[in-house]
Amino acid sequence: ELGLEVLTARPLIEIPYQYPGKKVLLSVWLITKWSGVPQSLESQPLRWCTFEDLFQLDLPPANVAILKALALPTKIAILNVSERISDKQIESLCRTESVGLRLRQAGLNAESYRNSVMSRLTGTNTGHKNFPKTIFLDIAANWSLEQLGILMDSFQHVSWGLHLTANELVSSTTKGDHLTWQQYREAFPHLFIGASCHSLHEIECANALQLDYIFLSPVNCTSSHPTASPIGWKDFGSWTQVSSSPVYALGGLSLSDLEQVWSYYGQGIAGISWWKNV
């Protein structure tokens, strides 16, 4: 269709989607190197768009997850918001390509967590620019629209996300609690909203709420949750096919596992420890 020769590519995402009267499975690949000049070989309209422009186009509903996968990082570091880390660690993390940061509440009450987030982001350990460009916050902190708006205005170069635990996810689908955070999405259209999942049922809940990403864990055995039964790579691959949003593998992983995650159409890896030895 475009007259291009693909030189290198990798799986990006598989998207199951139910249209009225038919179900499709899109197998999407990310082309990282090609030769040739794009041209319209089948007389279809063709134009260049910025990435931001793509979100304004009238695309088929199934294509929305493709844009999400392209916008999200491939690696997410998980950090308890009050945890002390060295300048060297945060600098190494920021030098890592395509990385995001999830600041976890870890037992703090909502107000203490919100204050700790501001302290972490404005402190001398991080500074205004010396941290990843995508940051995920815990939704349980009960952020008001005003508080989120102030945060986003203060750090305009950052893409933001809100994260639900698995319990919060299931509660949102059974009790209708998603009506609250749906207000976040309406107020901030580019805000990522995702959740932790540990079962097929929780993935189906995430699909029902049309979340932007999920963490699927534990893939392997972990020291942080030694009693949890690992999913394993086979089920990670099959469960990823069920998800209608990008899937991060979590649990006992390192950067060396990234290629395997991609082979199963996963978005990337997330974790507590992989980045501390970068």
C-alpha positions as CSV (number, residue, x, y, z in Angstrom):
1,E,0.0,0.0,0.0
2,L,2.8,2.4,0.8
3,G,5.7,1.1,-1.3
4,L,8.0,0.6,1.7
5,E,10.4,-2.3,2.4
6,V,10.4,-3.3,6.1
7,L,14.0,-3.9,7.4
8,T,13.5,-4.3,11.1
9,A,10.3,-4.6,13.2
10,R,8.9,-6.0,16.4
11,P,5.5,-6.9,17.7
12,L,3.7,-3.9,19.3
13,I,0.2,-5.0,20.4
14,E,-2.6,-7.4,19.6
15,I,-6.0,-5.9,19.9
16,P,-9.2,-8.0,20.1
17,Y,-12.2,-5.8,19.3
18,Q,-15.9,-6.6,18.9
19,Y,-17.6,-4.5,16.2
20,P,-21.3,-4.9,15.6
21,G,-21.7,-8.2,13.8
22,K,-18.0,-9.2,13.7
23,K,-14.9,-9.6,15.9
24,V,-11.4,-8.7,14.8
25,L,-7.9,-9.3,16.1
26,L,-5.4,-6.7,15.0
27,S,-1.8,-7.8,15.0
28,V,0.2,-4.5,15.1
29,W,4.0,-4.3,14.6
30,L,6.3,-1.4,15.2
31,I,8.6,-0.8,12.2
32,T,11.9,0.6,13.4
33,K,13.8,0.7,10.1
34,W,12.6,0.8,6.5
35,S,13.7,1.8,3.0
36,G,11.7,3.7,0.4
37,V,9.5,6.8,0.4
38,P,5.8,6.5,1.5
39,Q,3.5,6.7,-1.5
40,S,-0.2,6.0,-2.2
41,L,-0.1,2.8,-4.3
42,E,-3.9,2.1,-4.0
43,S,-5.1,5.7,-4.6
44,Q,-5.9,6.1,-0.9
45,P,-5.6,9.6,0.8
46,L,-2.1,10.0,2.3
47,R,-0.7,12.8,4.5
48,W,1.9,13.3,7.2
49,C,0.6,13.9,10.8
50,T,2.3,14.8,14.0
51,F,1.8,12.3,16.8
52,E,-0.5,14.7,18.6
53,D,-2.6,15.1,15.4
54,L,-3.3,11.4,15.3
55,F,-5.5,11.7,18.4
56,Q,-7.7,14.2,16.6
57,L,-8.4,12.0,13.6
58,D,-11.6,10.0,13.3
59,L,-10.0,6.6,13.6
60,P,-11.8,3.2,13.9
61,P,-12.4,2.5,17.6
62,A,-10.0,-0.5,17.6
63,N,-7.1,1.7,16.5
64,V,-7.2,3.8,19.7
65,A,-5.1,1.2,21.6
66,I,-2.4,1.5,18.9
67,L,-2.0,5.2,19.8
68,K,-1.9,4.4,23.5
69,A,0.9,1.8,22.9
70,L,2.9,4.3,20.9
71,A,2.5,7.0,23.6
72,L,3.4,4.8,26.6
73,P,6.9,4.1,27.6
74,T,8.3,0.5,27.3
75,K,9.8,0.5,30.8
76,I,8.2,1.6,34.1
77,A,10.1,1.9,37.4
78,I,8.0,1.5,40.5
79,L,9.1,3.5,43.5
80,N,7.6,4.0,46.9
81,V,7.1,7.8,47.1
82,S,8.9,8.1,50.4
83,E,11.7,5.8,49.6
84,R,15.2,7.2,49.6
85,I,17.2,6.8,46.4
86,S,20.6,8.2,45.4
87,D,21.1,10.9,42.8
88,K,23.1,8.3,40.8
89,Q,20.1,6.0,40.6
90,I,17.7,8.6,39.5
91,E,20.1,10.0,37.0
92,S,20.7,6.5,35.6
93,L,17.0,6.0,35.4
94,C,16.5,9.2,33.5
95,R,19.1,8.2,31.0
96,T,17.2,5.0,30.2
97,E,15.3,5.2,26.9
98,S,11.5,5.1,27.0
99,V,11.0,5.0,30.7
100,G,8.2,6.0,33.1
101,L,7.9,6.2,36.9
102,R,5.1,5.0,39.1
103,L,5.2,6.7,42.5
104,R,3.5,4.2,44.9
105,Q,1.5,5.2,48.0
106,A,2.8,2.3,50.1
107,G,0.8,2.8,53.3
108,L,0.6,6.5,53.4
109,N,-2.7,8.2,53.8
110,A,-4.0,10.2,50.9
111,E,-2.9,13.6,52.1
112,S,0.6,12.4,53.1
113,Y,1.0,10.7,49.7
114,R,0.0,13.9,47.8
115,N,2.4,16.0,49.8
116,S,5.2,13.4,49.3
117,V,4.6,13.4,45.6
118,M,5.1,17.2,45.4
119,S,8.1,16.9,47.7
120,R,9.6,14.2,45.5
121,L,9.1,16.1,42.3
122,T,10.3,19.4,43.5
123,G,13.1,18.2,45.8
124,T,16.8,18.6,45.1
125,N,17.0,14.8,44.5
126,T,15.0,15.1,41.3
127,G,14.5,18.7,40.2
128,H,12.0,19.9,37.7
129,K,13.6,18.1,34.7
130,N,15.7,15.3,36.2
131,F,13.1,12.6,36.2
132,P,11.2,10.5,33.7
133,K,8.8,12.2,31.3
134,T,5.9,9.9,32.1
135,I,4.7,9.6,35.8
136,F,2.0,7.4,37.2
137,L,0.3,8.3,40.5
138,D,-2.0,6.2,42.7
139,I,-5.6,7.0,42.2
140,A,-6.4,6.1,45.8
141,A,-4.9,9.5,46.9
142,N,-8.3,11.1,46.0
143,W,-6.8,13.8,43.8
144,S,-9.2,16.6,43.2
145,L,-9.4,18.0,39.6
146,E,-7.8,21.2,40.9
147,Q,-4.9,19.4,42.5
148,L,-4.2,17.4,39.3
149,G,-4.5,20.6,37.2
150,I,-2.0,22.4,39.4
151,L,0.4,19.4,39.2
152,M,0.1,19.2,35.4
153,D,0.6,23.0,35.0
154,S,3.7,22.8,37.1
155,F,5.2,20.0,35.1
156,Q,4.0,20.6,31.6
157,H,6.7,18.4,29.9
158,V,5.4,15.4,31.8
159,S,2.8,12.9,30.7
160,W,0.6,11.8,33.6
161,G,-1.2,8.6,34.6
162,L,-3.4,7.4,37.4
163,H,-3.1,3.8,38.6
164,L,-5.6,1.5,40.3
165,T,-4.9,-1.6,42.4
166,A,-6.6,-4.8,41.4
167,N,-9.1,-4.4,44.3
168,E,-9.9,-0.9,43.1
169,L,-10.3,-2.1,39.6
170,V,-12.8,-4.8,40.5
171,S,-14.6,-2.4,42.8
172,S,-14.9,0.0,40.0
173,T,-16.7,-2.5,37.7
174,T,-19.0,-4.0,40.4
175,K,-19.9,-0.9,42.3
176,G,-19.7,1.8,39.6
177,D,-16.9,3.6,41.4
178,H,-15.4,4.4,38.0
179,L,-17.8,7.3,37.7
180,T,-15.4,9.2,40.0
181,W,-12.3,8.7,38.0
182,Q,-14.1,9.0,34.7
183,Q,-14.3,12.7,35.7
184,Y,-10.5,12.7,35.5
185,R,-10.6,11.4,32.0
186,E,-13.1,13.9,30.9
187,A,-11.2,16.8,32.4
188,F,-7.8,15.6,31.2
189,P,-8.2,13.6,27.9
190,H,-4.5,12.7,27.6
191,L,-4.3,11.3,31.2
192,F,-3.4,7.6,31.2
193,I,-5.6,5.4,33.5
194,G,-4.4,1.9,34.2
195,A,-4.5,-0.9,36.8
196,S,-2.8,-3.9,38.2
197,C,-4.1,-7.3,37.1
198,H,-3.4,-10.8,38.4
199,S,-6.2,-12.9,36.7
200,L,-8.2,-13.2,33.6
201,H,-11.2,-11.8,35.4
202,E,-9.3,-8.6,36.3
203,I,-8.2,-8.2,32.7
204,E,-11.8,-8.5,31.6
205,C,-12.7,-5.8,34.2
206,A,-10.0,-3.5,32.7
207,N,-11.4,-4.2,29.2
208,A,-14.9,-3.2,30.4
209,L,-13.6,0.1,31.8
210,Q,-11.5,0.7,28.6
211,L,-8.3,1.4,30.6
212,D,-5.2,2.7,28.8
213,Y,-2.8,0.0,30.1
214,I,-2.5,-2.8,32.7
215,F,0.3,-4.4,34.8
216,L,0.1,-8.2,34.6
217,S,1.8,-10.0,37.4
218,P,3.6,-11.9,38.8
219,V,5.2,-13.4,35.6
220,N,8.0,-15.0,37.6
221,C,8.6,-15.6,41.3
222,T,9.5,-12.5,43.3
223,S,11.1,-11.8,46.6
224,S,8.5,-9.1,47.4
225,H,5.6,-11.6,47.0
226,P,7.2,-15.0,47.7
227,T,3.8,-16.8,48.2
228,A,2.2,-15.6,45.0
229,S,2.0,-18.2,42.2
230,P,3.7,-17.0,39.0
231,I,1.8,-16.7,35.8
232,G,4.6,-17.9,33.6
233,W,5.4,-16.9,30.1
234,K,2.8,-19.1,28.4
235,D,-0.1,-17.6,30.3
236,F,1.4,-14.2,30.0
237,G,1.2,-14.6,26.2
238,S,-2.3,-15.9,26.1
239,W,-3.7,-13.4,28.7
240,T,-2.1,-10.5,26.8
241,Q,-4.2,-11.5,23.8
242,V,-7.3,-11.1,25.9
243,S,-6.4,-7.5,26.9
244,S,-7.7,-4.7,24.7
245,S,-5.0,-2.3,26.1
246,P,-1.2,-2.4,26.3
247,V,0.2,-4.9,28.9
248,Y,3.2,-4.5,31.1
249,A,4.9,-7.6,32.5
250,L,5.8,-7.4,36.1
251,G,7.4,-9.7,38.7
252,G,10.9,-11.1,38.8
253,L,12.0,-9.5,35.5
254,S,15.0,-7.5,34.2
255,L,15.8,-5.5,31.1
256,S,17.0,-8.7,29.5
257,D,13.4,-9.9,29.4
258,L,12.2,-7.0,27.3
259,E,12.6,-8.9,24.0
260,Q,10.6,-11.8,25.3
261,V,7.8,-9.5,26.5
262,W,7.6,-7.9,23.1
263,S,7.5,-11.4,21.4
264,Y,4.1,-11.9,23.2
265,Y,2.9,-8.4,22.1
266,G,3.5,-7.0,25.6
267,Q,4.1,-3.2,26.0
268,G,7.2,-3.6,28.1
269,I,8.3,-4.3,31.7
270,A,7.4,-2.7,35.1
271,G,9.1,-3.4,38.4
272,I,10.5,-2.4,41.7
273,S,14.1,-3.5,41.2
274,W,15.1,-3.8,37.6
275,W,16.0,-0.1,37.3
276,K,18.1,0.1,40.5
277,N,21.0,-1.6,38.8
278,V,20.8,0.2,35.5
